[in-house]
Amino acid sequence: MASNYRAACIAQTKRVFTSKISIVFEEADESVFWIEFVADEGLMDTALIVPLLHEARELADIFGASRRTAQRNQGKKGAA
């Protein structure tokens, strides 16, 4: 996720940024899935999982919002 976020930050066009930030969002959401899986299967102490799950959901929300904003801005006149 971090390497794709870094790539998004140095994207040369809005279209490339949108593409990269979409990948970051998908990876953040996948992280949420796997943390939920670990919790559902009882593979780790719940007290340890809760803060990780909270953080993963916050990151997914942030990157999802970034993607929506990028998609909106990409459609504006003069978008690269």
Backbone as CSV, one residue per row, in Angstrom:
resi,resn,N_x,N_y,N_z,CA_x,CA_y,CA_z,C_x,C_y,C_z
1,MET,0.826,-1.181,0.000,0.000,0.000,0.000,0.873,1.248,0.000
2,ALA,1.909,1.254,0.797,2.747,2.446,0.923,3.441,2.795,-0.388
3,SER,3.918,1.795,-1.118,4.620,2.092,-2.369,3.665,2.656,-3.419
4,ASN,2.445,2.161,-3.440,1.457,2.709,-4.381,1.030,4.117,-3.983
5,TYR,0.954,4.382,-2.684,0.640,5.739,-2.240,1.753,6.699,-2.660
6,ARG,2.985,6.244,-2.501,4.119,7.078,-2.916,4.058,7.349,-4.422
7,ALA,3.725,6.323,-5.188,3.592,6.497,-6.639,2.466,7.479,-6.969
8,ALA,1.377,7.427,-6.221,0.275,8.372,-6.448,0.733,9.803,-6.176
9,CYS,1.529,9.968,-5.152,1.985,11.309,-4.776,2.872,11.953,-5.837
10,ILE,3.552,11.149,-6.630,4.420,11.720,-7.660,3.846,11.541,-9.060
11,ALA,2.567,11.202,-9.127,1.917,11.016,-10.427,2.025,12.290,-11.261
12,GLN,2.232,12.095,-12.555,2.431,13.239,-13.434,1.134,13.756,-14.034
13,THR,0.067,12.982,-13.928,-1.228,13.443,-14.428,-2.305,13.094,-13.415
14,LYS,-3.439,13.752,-13.532,-4.565,13.455,-12.644,-5.071,12.036,-12.883
15,ARG,-5.032,11.603,-14.123,-5.502,10.250,-14.448,-4.631,9.190,-13.771
16,VAL,-3.314,9.381,-13.808,-2.405,8.426,-13.157,-2.606,8.469,-11.646
17,PHE,-2.768,9.676,-11.085,-3.027,9.784,-9.647,-4.288,9.004,-9.277
18,THR,-5.344,9.210,-10.049,-6.608,8.526,-9.762,-6.431,7.014,-9.821
19,SER,-5.694,6.539,-10.801,-5.451,5.110,-10.932,-4.674,4.572,-9.732
20,LYS,-3.613,5.257,-9.359,-2.779,4.799,-8.239,-3.529,4.880,-6.908
21,ILE,-4.263,5.960,-6.686,-4.983,6.099,-5.411,-6.105,5.062,-5.321
22,SER,-6.623,4.645,-6.476,-7.623,3.573,-6.482,-7.012,2.262,-6.010
23,ILE,-5.787,1.998,-6.440,-5.086,0.793,-5.994,-4.825,0.866,-4.491
24,VAL,-4.425,2.031,-4.018,-4.180,2.211,-2.583,-5.463,1.936,-1.794
25,PHE,-6.584,2.483,-2.268,-7.873,2.249,-1.602,-8.206,0.761,-1.570
26,GLU,-8.021,0.081,-2.695,-8.310,-1.353,-2.745,-7.439,-2.137,-1.762
27,GLU,-6.174,-1.774,-1.672,-5.280,-2.464,-0.744,-5.643,-2.181,0.709
28,ALA,-6.055,-0.958,0.995,-6.487,-0.629,2.359,-7.732,-1.433,2.721
29,ASP,-8.663,-1.532,1.769,-9.878,-2.309,2.010,-9.550,-3.792,2.186
30,GLU,-8.587,-4.282,1.431,-8.161,-5.675,1.592,-7.555,-5.904,2.978
31,SER,-6.830,-4.923,3.473,-6.271,-5.026,4.826,-7.386,-5.138,5.864
32,VAL,-8.441,-4.345,5.679,-9.610,-4.437,6.567,-10.173,-5.852,6.526
33,PHE,-10.322,-6.390,5.322,-10.845,-7.748,5.170,-10.025,-8.752,5.970
34,TRP,-8.691,-8.710,5.814,-7.853,-9.697,6.476,-7.844,-9.526,7.988
35,ILE,-7.896,-8.307,8.461,-7.964,-8.096,9.914,-9.291,-8.618,10.457
36,GLU,-10.377,-8.368,9.718,-11.679,-8.917,10.123,-11.654,-10.446,10.110
37,PHE,-10.992,-11.019,9.122,-10.862,-12.476,9.037,-10.141,-13.028,10.261
38,VAL,-9.036,-12.394,10.614,-8.271,-12.818,11.801,-9.162,-12.744,13.041
39,ALA,-9.940,-11.680,13.146,-10.845,-11.527,14.298,-11.924,-12.604,14.287
40,ASP,-12.557,-12.806,13.132,-13.648,-13.785,13.025,-13.184,-15.207,13.330
41,GLU,-11.955,-15.507,12.953,-11.418,-16.856,13.179,-10.792,-17.019,14.554
42,GLY,-10.738,-15.930,15.336,-10.165,-16.004,16.677,-8.676,-16.302,16.673
43,LEU,-7.983,-15.803,15.654,-6.557,-16.091,15.510,-5.665,-15.169,16.333
44,MET,-6.272,-14.129,16.901,-5.495,-13.150,17.651,-6.385,-12.566,18.740
45,ASP,-5.774,-12.112,19.800,-6.503,-11.507,20.900,-7.271,-10.274,20.403
46,THR,-8.540,-10.203,20.697,-9.401,-9.106,20.255,-8.868,-7.744,20.684
47,ALA,-8.290,-7.680,21.853,-7.754,-6.402,22.346,-6.643,-5.872,21.439
48,LEU,-5.930,-6.774,20.790,-4.879,-6.362,19.861,-5.441,-6.004,18.486
49,ILE,-6.532,-6.643,18.111,-7.116,-6.457,16.783,-7.895,-5.152,16.665
50,VAL,-8.619,-4.777,17.696,-9.508,-3.612,17.626,-8.798,-2.341,17.161
51,PRO,-7.652,-1.964,17.745,-7.008,-0.740,17.257,-6.504,-0.866,15.816
52,LEU,-6.047,-2.052,15.437,-5.605,-2.263,14.056,-6.763,-2.119,13.083
53,LEU,-7.884,-2.698,13.437,-9.068,-2.627,12.588,-9.563,-1.191,12.471
54,HIS,-9.558,-0.473,13.572,-9.972,0.928,13.562,-9.077,1.737,12.624
55,GLU,-7.785,1.568,12.745,-6.827,2.294,11.902,-6.988,1.924,10.429
56,ALA,-7.148,0.643,10.150,-7.313,0.193,8.763,-8.580,0.770,8.142
57,ARG,-9.654,0.803,8.907,-10.904,1.390,8.389,-10.759,2.884,8.147
58,GLU,-10.070,3.577,9.042,-9.841,5.014,8.849,-9.025,5.269,7.585
59,LEU,-7.981,4.483,7.385,-7.162,4.648,6.182,-7.969,4.357,4.918
60,ALA,-8.764,3.303,4.948,-9.607,2.986,3.789,-10.573,4.137,3.509
61,ASP,-11.140,4.714,4.556,-12.050,5.855,4.375,-11.324,7.061,3.766
62,ILE,-10.124,7.330,4.246,-9.339,8.459,3.732,-9.003,8.248,2.255
63,PHE,-8.508,7.064,1.916,-8.131,6.812,0.529,-9.355,6.726,-0.380
64,GLY,-10.465,6.244,0.144,-11.704,6.242,-0.633,-12.169,7.657,-0.936
65,ALA,-12.069,8.532,0.053,-12.439,9.942,-0.155,-11.492,10.607,-1.142
66,SER,-10.211,10.286,-1.053,-9.234,10.835,-1.999,-9.557,10.400,-3.422
67,ARG,-9.931,9.136,-3.576,-10.286,8.641,-4.909,-11.508,9.351,-5.452
68,ARG,-12.526,9.511,-4.621,-13.739,10.195,-5.087,-13.428,11.629,-5.507
69,THR,-12.613,12.319,-4.722,-12.233,13.696,-5.058,-11.445,13.718,-6.366
70,ALA,-10.510,12.800,-6.514,-9.700,12.743,-7.737,-10.575,12.463,-8.952
71,GLN,-11.522,11.561,-8.814,-12.424,11.244,-9.930,-13.265,12.456,-10.300
72,ARG,-13.727,13.185,-9.297,-14.511,14.393,-9.539,-13.657,15.446,-10.246
73,ASN,-12.438,15.647,-9.756,-11.556,16.649,-10.335,-11.048,16.270,-11.718
74,GLN,-10.931,14.995,-11.965,-10.452,14.527,-13.263,-11.427,14.922,-14.377
75,GLY,-12.696,14.991,-14.044,-13.697,15.337,-15.034,-13.795,16.824,-15.323
76,LYS,-13.097,17.645,-14.533,-13.166,19.099,-14.726,-12.367,19.516,-15.961
77,LYS,-12.767,20.609,-16.573,-12.103,21.142,-17.751,-10.628,21.400,-17.445
78,GLY,-9.773,20.990,-18.381,-8.342,21.200,-18.215,-7.636,20.107,-17.435
79,ALA,-8.363,19.052,-17.093,-7.728,17.963,-16.359,-6.705,17.275,-17.245
80,ALA,-5.570,16.975,-16.675,-4.502,16.317,-17.462,-4.721,14.834,-17.522
